[in-house]
Amino acid sequence: LKPNAEQQFLYGNHVLKSGLGRITEGTPQYQGVIVYSMNDLPLGFGVAAKSALDCRMADPMTIVMFHQADIGEYLRNEDNLT
């Protein structure tokens, strides 16, 4: 992810094409993916909403990855843990 999209992802939002830094070539639609920052820090995981080929032609405001979990989830749900 690009630096400006990292915070949005860590707050539980889906990833837009405008926040996508790189995508593995040949990624199919609905494939499980691991999300990294541009500094190769793993941030979480999700599901590809578009294939890598479709991402190239997509509008910048198109959702390209559905959020599943991230490293900020523990802090957001800390009060609900036992």
SEMI-455885 format. One record per residue: residue number from 1; chain; x, y, z of N, C-alpha, C, O in turn. Coordinates in Angstrom, 2 decimals. Each point is the difference from the previous one (the first is absolute). Example, Ala and Ser with C-alpha at 12.3 -4.5 7.8 and 13.67 -1.06 7.14 Angstrom:
SITE    nr   kette       nc1       nc2       nc3      cac1      cac2      cac3       cc1       cc2       cc3       oc1       oc2       oc3
SITE     1       A     13.19     -5.69      7.80     -0.89      1.19      0.00      0.90      1.20      0.00      1.04     -0.02      0.66
SITE     2       A     -1.39      1.07     -1.38      0.82      1.19      0.06     -0.77      1.09      0.73      0.51      1.11      0.17
//
This chain:
SITE    nr   kette       nc1       nc2       nc3      cac1      cac2      cac3       cc1       cc2       cc3       oc1       oc2       oc3
SITE     1       A      0.82     -1.20      0.00     -0.82      1.20      0.00      0.86      1.25      0.00      1.12      0.01      0.51
SITE     2       A     -1.65      1.02     -1.07      0.66      1.30      0.06     -0.16      0.53      1.42     -0.95     -0.36      0.69
SITE     3       A      1.87      1.22     -0.25     -0.06      0.51      1.38     -1.33      0.67      0.37     -0.45     -0.13      1.14
SITE     4       A     -0.18      0.84     -2.07     -1.25      0.67      0.33     -1.17     -0.98      0.15     -1.01      0.36      0.60
SITE     5       A      1.13     -1.57     -1.11     -1.06     -1.00      0.11      0.19     -0.92      1.21     -0.94     -0.70      0.40
SITE     6       A      2.13      0.69      0.18      0.27     -0.89      1.14     -0.94      0.28      1.16     -0.60     -0.93      0.55
SITE     7       A      0.46      2.18     -0.16     -0.84      0.35      1.14     -1.45     -0.39     -0.25     -0.67     -0.50      0.90
SITE     8       A      0.18      0.74     -2.10     -1.38     -0.37     -0.32     -0.20     -1.51      0.13     -1.02     -0.45      0.53
SITE     9       A      1.98     -0.33     -1.01     -0.08     -1.46      0.12      0.03     -0.42      1.46     -0.74     -0.90      0.40
SITE    10       A      1.60      1.54      0.40      0.13     -0.37      1.41     -1.21      0.41      0.82     -0.16     -0.46      1.13
SITE    11       A     -0.69      1.32     -1.66     -1.27      0.34      0.65     -1.13     -0.90     -0.46     -1.16      0.20      0.37
SITE    12       A      1.48     -1.21     -1.19     -1.00     -0.98     -0.40     -0.68      0.26     -1.32     -1.01     -0.64     -0.30
SITE    13       A      1.53      1.56     -0.50     -0.62      0.32     -1.29      0.58     -0.85     -1.12      1.13     -0.48      0.09
SITE    14       A     -1.92      0.31     -1.15      0.46     -0.70     -1.19      1.06      0.85     -0.71      0.13      1.19      0.28
SITE    15       A      0.61     -1.80     -1.19      1.07      0.69     -0.72     -0.51      0.44     -1.38     -0.55     -0.80     -0.76
SITE    16       A      0.74      2.08      0.47     -0.34      0.53     -1.32      1.20     -0.11     -0.92      1.13     -0.14      0.45
SITE    17       A     -1.38      0.19     -1.76      1.09     -0.09     -0.96      1.00      1.13      0.21      1.20     -0.20     -0.20
SITE    18       A     -1.66      1.38      0.59      0.90      1.13      0.21      0.99     -0.24      1.13      1.04      0.65      0.05
SITE    19       A     -1.33     -1.57      0.86      0.91     -0.31      1.10      0.88     -1.21     -0.25      0.86     -0.32      0.82
SITE    20       A     -1.05     -0.33     -1.95      0.76     -1.21     -0.33      1.38      0.38     -0.53      0.10      0.74     -0.98
SITE    21       A      0.95     -1.24      1.62      1.35      0.28     -0.47      0.45     -1.01     -1.03      0.47      0.38     -1.07
SITE    22       A     -0.61     -1.65      1.39      0.39     -1.10     -0.89     -0.97     -1.15      0.21     -0.64     -0.10      1.05
SITE    23       A      0.53     -0.76     -2.05     -0.80     -1.22      0.11      0.76     -1.11     -0.71      0.61      0.23     -1.05
SITE    24       A     -0.65     -1.40      1.60      0.67     -1.14     -0.62     -0.65     -0.32     -1.34     -1.22     -0.10     -0.10
SITE    25       A      2.04     -0.07     -0.90     -0.47     -0.31     -1.36     -0.78     -1.31      0.01      0.42     -0.98      0.62
SITE    26       A     -1.55      0.97     -1.28     -0.79     -1.23     -0.12     -0.92     -0.28      1.18     -0.54     -1.10      0.09
SITE    27       A      0.36      2.05      0.81     -0.91     -0.20      1.13     -1.43     -0.09     -0.53     -0.47      0.93     -0.65
SITE    28       A     -0.24     -2.05      0.94     -1.38     -0.11     -0.48     -0.98      0.71      0.94      0.33      0.30      1.15
SITE    29       A     -1.52     -0.03     -1.66     -1.05      0.61      0.82     -0.40     -0.96      1.11     -0.05     -1.21     -0.22
SITE    30       A     -0.24      1.73      1.40     -0.42     -0.73      1.20      1.10     -0.87      0.60     -0.30     -0.89      0.80
SITE    31       A      1.54      1.12     -1.16      1.14     -0.70      0.60      0.33      0.65      1.34     -0.05      1.22      0.12
SITE    32       A      0.37     -2.01      0.88      0.47      0.54      1.26      1.35      0.66     -0.19      0.86     -0.55     -0.69
SITE    33       A     -0.65      1.72      1.29      1.24      0.74     -0.18      0.52      0.50      1.35     -0.77      0.27      0.92
SITE    34       A      2.07     -0.15     -0.83      0.64      0.62      1.15      0.36      1.42     -0.41      0.53      0.23     -1.08
SITE    35       A     -0.83      0.72      1.96      0.20      1.41     -0.30      1.27      0.49      0.69      0.17     -0.18      1.21
SITE    36       A      0.70      0.80     -1.99      1.27      0.54      0.51      0.05      1.50     -0.23     -0.62      0.52     -0.93
SITE    37       A      1.38      0.17      1.78      0.31      1.40     -0.25      1.09      0.06     -1.06      0.54     -1.03     -0.38
SITE    38       A     -0.23      2.21     -0.10      1.07      0.15     -0.98      1.37     -0.32      0.61      0.97     -0.21     -0.73
SITE    39       A     -0.89      0.17      2.06      1.24     -0.38      0.70      0.03     -1.49      0.34      0.81     -0.42      0.83
SITE    40       A     -1.68     -0.37     -1.46     -0.09     -1.45      0.19     -0.36     -0.41      1.43      0.45     -1.04      0.47
SITE    41       A     -1.26      1.86      0.21     -0.54     -0.34      1.31     -1.38     -0.62     -0.22     -0.86      0.65     -0.59
SITE    42       A      0.63     -1.89      1.05     -1.33     -0.59     -0.17     -1.03      0.74      0.84      0.18      0.18      1.20
SITE    43       A     -1.27      0.26     -1.83     -1.03      0.78      0.67     -1.25     -0.81      0.29     -0.75      0.34      0.92
SITE    44       A      0.50     -1.39     -1.69     -1.21     -0.80      0.19     -0.27     -0.84     -1.22      0.89     -0.26     -0.82
SITE    45       A     -2.14     -0.16      0.70     -0.36     -0.79     -1.18     -1.42      0.31     -0.42     -0.79      0.60      0.74
SITE    46       A      0.48     -1.03     -1.96     -1.31      0.26     -0.57     -0.26     -0.88     -1.20      0.65     -1.03     -0.18
SITE    47       A     -1.60      1.44     -0.64     -0.40     -0.74     -1.20      0.04      0.95     -1.18     -0.51      1.12      0.09
SITE    48       A      1.12     -1.54     -1.18      0.09      0.82     -1.21     -1.40      0.19     -0.60     -0.64     -0.98     -0.37
SITE    49       A      0.18      2.21      0.27     -1.30      0.30     -0.59      0.08      0.01     -1.53     -1.00     -0.21     -0.68
SITE    50       A      2.19      0.45      0.17      0.26      0.03     -1.44      1.25     -0.81     -0.28      0.88     -0.10      0.86
SITE    51       A     -0.79     -0.48     -2.03      1.23     -0.69     -0.39      1.08      1.05     -0.28     -0.30      1.18     -0.15
SITE    52       A      1.55     -1.61      0.08      1.11      0.92     -0.28     -0.22      0.68     -1.35      0.30      1.19     -0.13
SITE    53       A     -0.80     -1.91     -0.85     -0.25      0.57     -1.32     -1.11      1.06      0.07      0.12      1.06     -0.62
SITE    54       A     -1.19     -1.35      1.36     -1.10      0.95      0.13      0.42      1.25      0.77     -0.52      1.09     -0.25
SITE    55       A      1.47     -1.23      1.18      0.47      1.15      0.77      0.66      1.04     -0.89     -0.12      1.20      0.26
SITE    56       A      0.79     -1.64     -1.29      0.69      0.94     -0.89     -0.96      0.94     -0.71      0.32      1.16     -0.25
SITE    57       A     -1.51     -1.67     -0.07     -0.97      0.80     -0.75     -1.05      0.64      0.88     -0.89      0.69     -0.51
SITE    58       A      0.96     -0.90      1.82     -1.04      0.48      0.90      0.13      1.49      0.29      1.08      0.58     -0.11
SITE    59       A     -2.19      0.02      0.49     -0.06      1.39      0.43      0.72      0.13      1.35     -0.03     -0.94      0.79
SITE    60       A      0.68      2.06     -0.50      0.73      0.16      1.27     -0.85     -0.17      1.26      0.53     -0.32      1.06
SITE    61       A     -1.85      0.53     -1.15     -0.86     -0.13      1.16     -0.66     -1.38      0.12     -0.89     -0.19      0.83
SITE    62       A      1.31     -0.77     -1.65     -0.52     -1.36      0.03      0.64     -0.79      1.14      1.21      0.09      0.22
SITE    63       A     -2.02     -0.86      0.50      0.53     -0.88      1.04      0.71     -1.17     -0.68     -0.60     -0.69     -0.82
SITE    64       A      1.87      0.49      1.18      0.77     -1.09     -0.61      0.32     -1.11      1.01      0.44     -1.08     -0.39
SITE    65       A     -0.65      1.35      1.68      0.26     -1.02      1.02     -0.95      0.19      1.17     -0.13      1.10      0.54
SITE    66       A     -0.55     -2.19     -0.17     -0.91      0.03      1.14      0.78     -0.28      1.28      0.76     -0.96      0.06
SITE    67       A     -0.95      1.79      0.94      0.68     -0.13      1.29     -0.54     -1.22      0.75     -1.21     -0.22      0.06
SITE    68       A      2.12     -0.58      0.51     -0.39     -1.13      0.84      0.50      0.20      1.43     -0.78     -0.09      0.94
SITE    69       A      2.06      0.36     -0.78      0.60      0.21      1.32      1.27      0.81     -0.16      0.61      0.03     -1.06
SITE    70       A     -0.21      0.64      2.16      1.21      0.82     -0.05      0.63      0.05      1.38     -0.58     -0.46      0.98
SITE    71       A      1.78      1.03     -0.92      0.75      0.03      1.26     -0.59      1.00      0.99      0.38     -0.04      1.17
SITE    72       A     -1.26      0.92     -1.57     -0.64      0.95      0.91     -1.27     -0.54      0.63     -0.60      0.67      0.84
SITE    73       A      0.19     -1.86     -1.23     -1.26     -0.56      0.47      0.00     -0.27      1.51     -1.02      0.17      0.66
SITE    74       A      2.15     -0.59     -0.14      0.09     -0.26      1.43     -0.31      1.26      0.80     -0.74     -0.06      0.99
SITE    75       A      1.30      1.18     -1.39     -0.24      1.26      0.71     -1.45      0.45     -0.09     -0.55      0.52      0.97
SITE    76       A     -0.07     -0.71     -2.13     -1.39      0.39     -0.17     -0.95     -0.85      0.82     -1.04      0.49      0.44
SITE    77       A      1.38     -1.77     -0.22     -0.88     -0.92      0.70      0.50     -0.39      1.38     -0.50     -0.97      0.59
SITE    78       A      1.45      1.70     -0.06      0.61     -0.34      1.28     -1.02     -0.08      1.14      0.13     -0.86      0.87
SITE    79       A     -1.14      1.72     -0.86     -0.99      0.00      1.06     -0.90     -1.24     -0.03     -0.56     -0.38      1.03
SITE    80       A      0.41     -0.25     -2.20     -0.88     -1.16     -0.14      0.70     -1.33      0.26     -0.66     -1.04      0.03
SITE    81       A      1.98      1.06      0.15      0.75     -1.23      0.23     -0.10     -0.40      1.46     -0.10      0.84      0.89
SITE    82       A      0.14     -2.14     -0.65     -0.07     -0.48      1.40      1.35     -0.40      0.49      0.13     -0.42      1.15
//
